[in-house]
Amino acid sequence: MAKLNIRLGKFVNKEEIALKIDEEIKTVYMKGNKNIDIDYGEHEISVYENFLLKSRMERINITEKETEIRIDFNYLLFGIISVLHFILVGTIVMKLFTSIIFLMVLAVLAIEFLLIVKMGVYKIHIN
């Protein structure tokens, strides 16, 4: 059996995190032992707490006795959402598209929701 060491990113402040490893959900408590025993070979791993707080499925090949992964926020997603918000606020302040501003707000919220569900809030980095 190999060990999978889990480390959280700088701004991720969680006491426990749920990992989905090969369709099996395992909870890791970040206060104590941050290791999971895992078989050698190829595995699919992702963070899965609910349909919003998740990450993309990553394939990891365990060949060493100890493998380390880091779970961090998906900053690309947050950057895209921030740009959408700046565009929306800019159009409101400049009073552009005043007749359809309500529809633009709904469209931006729908796009954000779809991006969060598709891309995931967390990102797994394999070291």
For each residue, the residues with C-beta under 8 A, 3 or more apart:
1: 37 38 39
2: 37 38 39 40 62 64 65 66 67
3: 35 36 37 38 65 66 67
4: 35 36 37 38 62 67 68 69
5: 34 35 66 67 68 69
6: 17 19 28 30 34 35 36 68 69 71
7: 34 68 69 70 71
8: 12 13 14 17 30 70 71 72
9: 12 70 71 72 73
10: 72
11: 72 73
12: 8 9 71 72 73 122
13: 8
14: 8 17 30
15: 29 30 31
16: 27 28 29 30
17: 6 8 14 27 28 30 47 49 71
18: 25 26 27 28 47 48 49
19: 6 25 26 27 28 36 45 46 47 48
20: 23 24 25 26 44 45 46 47 48
21: 24 26 36 38 43 44 45
22: 43 44 45
23: 20 44
24: 20 21
25: 18 19 20 48
26: 18 19 20 21 36
27: 16 17 18 19
28: 6 16 17 18 19 34 36
29: 15 16 32 33
30: 6 8 14 15 16 17 34
31: 15
32: 29
33: 29
34: 5 6 7 28 30
35: 3 4 5 6
36: 3 4 6 19 21 26 28
37: 1 2 3 4
38: 1 2 3 4 21 43 62
39: 1 2 43 62
40: 2 62 63
41: 61 62
42: 59 60 61 62
43: 21 22 38 39 59 60 61 62
44: 20 21 22 23 57 58 59 60
45: 19 20 21 22 57 58 59 60 69 124
46: 19 20 54 55 56 57 58 120 124
47: 17 18 19 20 53 54 55 71 120 122 124
48: 18 19 20 25 53 54 55
49: 17 18 53 54
50: 53 54
51: 54 117
52: 116 117 121
53: 47 48 49 50 121 122
54: 46 47 48 49 50 51 120 121 122
55: 46 47 48 58 71 74 120 121 122 123 124
56: 46 119 120 123 124
57: 44 45 46
58: 44 45 46 55 124 126
59: 42 43 44 45
60: 42 43 44 45 67 69 126
61: 41 42 43
62: 2 4 38 39 40 41 42 43 67
63: 40
64: 2 67
65: 2 3
66: 2 3 5
67: 2 3 4 5 60 62 64 126 127
68: 4 5 6 7 126 127
69: 4 5 6 7 45 60 124 125 126 127
70: 7 8 9 124 125 127
71: 6 7 8 9 12 17 47 55 122 123 124 125
72: 8 9 10 11 12 75 122 123 125
73: 9 11 12 78 121 122 123
74: 55 77 78 119 120 121 122 123
75: 72 78 79 123
76: 79 80 119
77: 74 80 81 115 116 119 120 121
78: 73 74 75 81 82
79: 75 76 82 83
80: 76 77 83 84 115
81: 77 78 84 85 112 115
82: 78 79 85 86
83: 79 80 86 87
84: 80 81 87 88 108 111 112
85: 81 82 88 89 108
86: 82 83 89 90
87: 83 84 90 91 108
88: 84 85 91 92 104 105 108
89: 85 86 92 93
90: 86 87 93 94 96
91: 87 88 94 96 97 101 104
92: 88 89 95 101
93: 89 90
94: 90 91
95: 92 98
96: 90 91
97: 91 100 101 104
98: 95 101
99:
100: 97 103 104
101: 91 92 97 98 104 105
102: 105 106
103: 100 106 107
104: 88 91 97 100 101 107 108
105: 88 101 102 108 109
106: 102 103 109 110
107: 103 104 110 111
108: 84 85 87 88 104 105 111 112
109: 105 106 112 113
110: 106 107 113 114
111: 84 107 108 114 115
112: 81 84 108 109 115 116
113: 109 110 116 117
114: 110 111 117 118
115: 77 80 81 111 112 118 119
116: 52 77 112 113 119 120 121
117: 51 52 113 114
118: 114 115
119: 56 74 76 77 115 116
120: 46 47 54 55 56 74 77 116 123
121: 52 53 54 55 73 74 77 116
122: 12 47 53 54 55 71 72 73 74
123: 55 56 71 72 73 74 75 120
124: 45 46 47 55 56 58 69 70 71
125: 69 70 71 72
126: 58 60 67 68 69
127: 67 68 69 70
